[in-house]
Every structure is written in C-alpha cells, then in structure tokens.
C-alpha cells in the first residue's frame, strides 16, 4: 500500500475554488480501481490550509491516478494555480 499526504496553503480568496475543485477530484478519484482512500480536509483554524489523504494499492495505482484526466483537469490545471505553498509526502505502512 502507498499512502500520500499533501498539505497546502492556497492564495487568499481562492478557498471556495479549492473546495469546488477538491470535491470534484474526490468524487472521481474514489472511482479509481486502485484507490483505497481519498479525502480532502480544510483547517478549522486557517481556512486557506487544506490537507489531502490518499491511499493506493501500489505505486502503479498512484501513477495511474496522477496520469488520469481528472488529475490533469482538477489538480494540475486547477488547484496547482491556487497554491501558495505545499508539501507532498509518500509513505508506506509499517505493517
């Protein structure tokens, strides 16, 4: 299993657009055969801060996700333009 955590701060005034794009991305990602979990959260303390938690069966599933038309539409051509700063980390479970 592959686990991905993304934390991002979006530019001021883009929070609603980030929410719209993230919800569309979540809906499409959850349909992927290799996707076990996909969710986006917004900070209660800072409305510009979002966190994404993803789980895939393997690296091939993550690669397929990142090559998908919905990733290009909602993330690469959408959310990326809203980001002020971000971190992206890939983990593997210990057990």
C-alpha positions in Angstrom: 0.0 0.0 0.0 1.1 3.6 -0.7 -0.1 6.5 1.4 0.1 10.1 0.3 -0.3 13.2 2.5 -0.5 16.6 0.9 -0.7 19.8 2.9 -1.3 23.1 1.1 -1.9 26.7 1.7 -3.9 28.4 -1.0 -3.7 32.0 -2.1 -6.1 34.4 -0.2 -9.6 34.4 -1.7 -9.2 31.1 -3.5 -10.6 28.9 -0.8 -14.0 28.3 -2.4 -12.5 27.4 -5.7 -10.1 25.0 -4.0 -13.1 23.4 -2.3 -15.0 23.1 -5.6 -12.1 21.5 -7.4 -11.2 19.2 -4.4 -14.8 17.9 -4.2 -14.8 17.1 -7.9 -11.4 15.4 -7.6 -12.5 13.4 -4.6 -15.6 12.1 -6.4 -13.5 11.0 -9.5 -10.6 9.6 -7.5 -12.8 7.3 -5.4 -13.9 5.6 -8.6 -10.3 4.5 -9.5 -9.7 0.8 -9.2 -6.5 1.2 -7.2 -7.7 4.0 -4.9 -8.5 2.8 -1.4 -9.0 6.2 0.2 -9.1 9.8 -1.0 -10.2 12.7 1.2 -9.5 16.4 1.5 -9.9 18.4 4.7 -9.9 22.2 5.5 -8.3 23.5 8.6 -10.7 24.9 11.3 -8.0 27.4 12.3 -6.9 28.6 8.9 -9.4 28.4 6.0 -6.6 28.7 3.5 -5.0 25.4 4.7 -6.0 22.1 3.2 -4.9 18.5 3.7 -5.3 15.6 1.4 -5.0 12.0 2.5 -4.8 9.3 -0.2 -4.2 5.5 -0.2 -3.5 3.3 -3.2 -2.9 -0.4 -3.5 0.5 0.1 -5.0 2.8 2.5 -6.9 1.2 1.6 -10.2 -2.2 2.8 -8.9 -0.7 6.1 -7.7 1.0 6.6 -11.1 -2.3 5.9 -12.8 -4.0 8.4 -10.6 -1.5 11.1 -11.4 -1.9 10.4 -15.1 -5.7 10.4 -15.1 -7.7 13.0 -17.0 -9.4 14.2 -13.7 -6.0 14.8 -12.1 -4.9 16.9 -15.0 -8.2 18.8 -15.0 -8.8 19.4 -11.3 -5.3 19.4 -9.9 -2.6 20.2 -12.4 -4.7 22.7 -14.4 -6.8 23.7 -11.3 -5.6 23.5 -7.8 -1.9 24.0 -8.6 -2.7 27.5 -9.8 -4.2 28.3 -6.3 -1.4 27.1 -4.2 0.8 29.4 -2.3 2.9 26.7 -0.6 2.6 22.9 -0.3 4.2 19.7 0.9 3.8 16.3 -0.7 5.0 13.1 1.0 4.6 9.4 0.1 4.6 6.8 2.9 4.4 3.0 3.2 2.7 1.4 6.2 5.0 -0.3 8.8 2.8 -3.4 9.0 
